[in-house]
Amino acid sequence: MDGRFVIAVKTTRIYCKPSCPARRPRRENFELLPSNDAAVEAGYRPCLRCRPDEVGRDRSAIARAVTLIEQSEAIPSLTDLAEAVGYAPHHFQRIFTRDLGVSPAAYARALRARRLGDALERTGRITDAIYDAGYEAPSRAYADAQAHLGMSPSAWRKGGAGAVIRFAVAESSLGPLLVAATDKGLCRIAFDEDEAALRARFPEATIRAGDADFAAWVEAVVALVDDPARPNDLPIDVAGTAFQQAVWQALRAIPAGETRSYGEIAAAIGKPGAVRAAGTACGDNNLAVVIPCHRVLRGDGSLGGYAYGIARKEALLRRESAR
C-alpha cells in the first residue's frame, strides 16, 4: 500500500507510509490520508524513519535503473546502477526487489535471455545470436537459455527440435494424470491430458514413453495427489518470464494447509498492483500439484478458478487441511 495512502498521527503530527516499522498508534490517534500532499496540507510532517516523502523518488529511481539495464549491452553492476540513481547499493537492491519481485541482476539476466530468443529467431547462426544479445561468452548464454528459455539455444531456434521429453499417463485418485519431463526435470503435469495434448504443446520435441527410471518420478507425483502436503524435492524444468517465475516461487512457499489470495501473491513478490497478472501467471502454471496453484483463492475467500476443475481444487485443499 506504500504510495497509495499515508497514516497521519494526530498526537505527534507525523505521517508515515503503511510499511513503517514504528509502533502503531491507537486507532483514535491517527487518520488515513490519500497522499503526502494531503498530509502536508493538513499540517503533518514526514516520518524520519520510513521517509514516506521518498516513495515517489524510489519508484523514479527504479524506472531509471530499468532504462539503464535495457540500454546497456552488458549487465551493469549493482554498484554502478545504485550510483547512477543516487542510492546506496544494498538499499537500492532492497527497493528494486521489493517493487519488481526480482533483483536488478535477475531482471537483467531475464532481459538478456529474452533478447537471445529474439536474436535466435532472426539469425541462422547461433554464435551471432549469442553476441547480438550481449553475451561475452557462449557458456553464459547456454546457462541462461536453459534457465529462461527452457532449452538450449539450438533447440529454441529450431522450435524445440532436439529436446527429448519422456511421459506417462497414470491413474490417480483424482483421475488420469499426465506426467512429462526433460532430462533436467518435470516440464508438464496435468489432469485429463494425453500424449496427443503433449505433442500439441511441444510440436517440435521428441516425445517418448517413460522408462523404468522415469516411473519413480511418476509414482512420486501421483503420491502428491493423494497427499499434497507431503514434502518433495522433484526436479523441475519450466521456463517463464521473471514475473511468472516470481509468482511460481511464491506459490511453492505457501505452506500446505494454508491458502493465499491473488492479491497476497502479488504483494508477496513486491507487485501489489499486479493482482490480475498474478492470476494469469497462476493459470500459466505447467506443473499441477508440484507448483500448488490450487492454494490460491479469490479475495473474498471463494475457490475461484482452476484449470482442472473446481472439484479437484476443493479435494486437494481438503486433503491438505486433513493432513
N, C-alpha and C positions, 0 to 999 in steps of 0.2 A: 504493500500500500504506500510505500515511500513515494512522495511526489504527487499523491492523489488527495491527501488531506494532511493536516497537522493537528497536534494536540497542544492546546493553549492552556497553561496552568494559571489560574486566576490568582493564586496566593503568591507566586513568585514572579508573575508577569513574564514568563519564559514560554516559548513554544518549541516543540520537539517534533521530529518525524516519528512515525509509528514504530520503527525498529529501534528507537533509542533504548540503550541498556539501563538507563536510570530507573530507579524505583517508581512505580506507577502512583500517581496521586489519587486521593479519594475521588469518587465519581462526582461529588458535588463541587469539587475544586477545579474541574477542568471543563473545557468546551472543545468541540471539534470544529475546525475552520477549514474552508476549502483550499486555501493556498497560503504560501508565505506572505504574499502581498496583503491578503486579508488579515493575517495575524499582525503584521506591522501596522496596518491602518487602525487596528483595534488597540494598539499600544503595547504589544508584546515584542520582546527581543529574542533573537535566535539562541538556542541552547549551545553552549561551547563544547559540549561533549559529543552530541550527534551531528551538529552543524547542519541543520535542515536547509539552510540557505545554499548549501553546496550540492544539493541533489541535481539541480539543472546543470551545474558545472561538471559533475560526474558523467552525466549522460552525453554532454557535448564532447568530453574527453574520450569517451568510449567510441563515439561516432567518428571522431578524428582518427583514432587508432585503427579502426576498421578500414578507413580510407587508406591509411598508410600501408596496412598489410596488403590490401588489394592492389595497390600501386607498386609494391616492391617486387622485384624479380626474385630475390632471396628472402627467406623468412627473417624479419627483423628481430633482434634480441629484445627481451623484456626490458632491459635497461635502456635501450635506445627508444623504445616506444614510450616508456614512462617519462623519460627526459623530454621527449617531443611534446608531450601533453601536459608537462609540469607536475608530475606526481612522483612520489617515492615508489620504487619498483614493487615492493611487497604489498603496498596499499593498492596500487593500480591492478595488480594481479587479482586481488580480492574483489574489487568492484567490477572488473571486467567479467570475471567468472560468475559473480552474483547476477549480473544483468543478462548475460548471453548463455549461461549454463555450461560454458567450456572456457578453458584458459586461452590467452592470446596465442600460445604456441599450438594448441589443439585446433583452434579456429584456422590458423594459417596452414596447418597440415591438411585439413579437410578441403580448404580452398585450393591448395596446390594439387591435391588428388583429383578434384573436380576438373581443374584445368588439364590435367593429364588425360582424363577421359575424353574431354573435348578435342584435345590435340590428337589422340589416337584415332578419332573418327575422321579428322581432317587429312591426316598424312598416312602414307603407307609404310613409313619407316618408323619402327618403334624407338630407335635411338634419337631420331629427330624430335619425336613427340616428347620424349623424356626431357630433353634440353629446352624445348619450346615452353614446357610447363614450368621451367625454373629450377629443375633439379641439377645439382652439380655432379651427381654420380648415379648410375643406374641402380645400385644396391638400395638406396633410399627410396627410389621410385617404385621398385618392386615391393618393398615392405609396405609403403603407403597404399599401393594398389590392392594388396591382399587385405589390408585393414578397411579401406574405404570403398573400393570397387567390388570386393568380394571375389576377385580372381586376378590372375596375372595380367600384365598389360597386353600380351599377345592374345590371351583368351578374350579380353574385353574388346579388342579391335575386331576380332572375328565373331562378335556377338555371342560369346560363351563357348565357342568351339574349343575343344581340348579339355574342358572341365568334365570330370567324371563324378557322377552322382549315384550313390547306392541308395536303394529304397526298399521298403517293405510296407505292406498294409496289414496291420494287426488288429485283432479283435480286442476291444477294451470294454469296460463296464459301462461306458457312455457311447458305444458304437464304434464303427470302423475308424481306424486312426492311421493316417499316412505318416511315416517317419522317413526322412531323407537326409543324406549327409554327403558332404565332400570329404576329401581326405583330411581336412582341417577340423571339421565338426559339423554339427547339425545345421541344416540350412532350411528345412521345412518340416513343420509338424502341424497337421491339420485333420480335423474330423471330416468324414464323408468325402474325402478326395481319393483318387486312384492314380494309376500310372499315367493315364491319358491327361489328367489335370496337371500332373507333374511335368509332363513333356510340353504342355501348352505354356507353362510358366517358364521353363528353361528349354526353349526350342532348339538351341544350338549345342546343348551339352550332351555328353554320352550318358545315357540312363541305363543303369544295370541293377538287377536284383541283388539284394544284400547277401553277403556270405555269412559264415558262422561267426566271424568276429563282429560283424555288424549286428548280429542278433542280440548281443549283450546290450548295445545301445537301445535297441527297440524294447527289450524287456524293461530297462530302466525307465524309459518314457512311459510305457504302459503302467508301470507301478506308480508313477506320479499321478496318473488319472485316478487311481484308487485312493491314493494318499497324497494329495497335492501339497501337504505341509511338510513332507519329508525333505531333508536337505539333499542337494545333488550338486555334483561338480562336472556335469556333462559339458564337453567342449562344444562351442557354437561357432558358426561361420555365417553371419548375416551382415550385410552391408547396409549402410544408411547415411543420411546426412548427419552433420554434427548435432542438429536439433533432435532428430529421431534417436540417435544413439544415447543422448542425454535422457530422453523420455524412457527408453527401454531400460537404462541403468536405474532410473528412479523406480520403475515397476519392479525390478528384481530386488530392490531394497525394502519393499513393503513386507513386513513380517507376515507369515502365514497366520490366518485367522483374523487379520485386520483388513480394512479397506481404506481407500482414499478417493476423493472426488477428483474430477478432471482439473478443477481449479487448484487443488492441493498439489497435483503433479506439476502443473505449470509453475506454481510458486516454488516447488522444490528444486527446479532446475534454473531458478532465477528469472523466469519469464512470466510473471503473474498475469500479464495481459494476453497471453497466448493460449487461452483455455481451449478454443476451437482447434487450434493447431495441435495441441497436446492430445485431444481426442482423435484427430486424424492419425497421428503417429501411433496411438494405441491400436487403431484399426489396421495399420500397416505392419503390425507385428506378425512375423512369419513363424514364430515358434510358440504355438499354443502350449499352455501349462508351464513350460520351461521359463518363458518370459510371461509372468502371470498377469496379463491384461484383464483377466476376469476379476481382479481385486479392485477395479476402478468403477465407481458408481457416479451417478449424476449428483449435482449439488444438493438436490432435495432428498437424497438417500435412496431413490428408486434405482432399480438394476441398470437401466439404460440399455444400450445395445451390446450385442456380442456376435461375432461373425459366425459362430457355430450354434446359435440358438440360445434363447434366454433360459430354457430348461437346463441346458448343460452348465451355464454360468451359475445358476442357482444351486445345482448339485455340487459343483466344485466348492463354492463358498460354504455350503452346508457341511461338507466333509472336512474342510479346514477348521470350521468352528468346533465340530465334534472332536477333532484331534486335539 
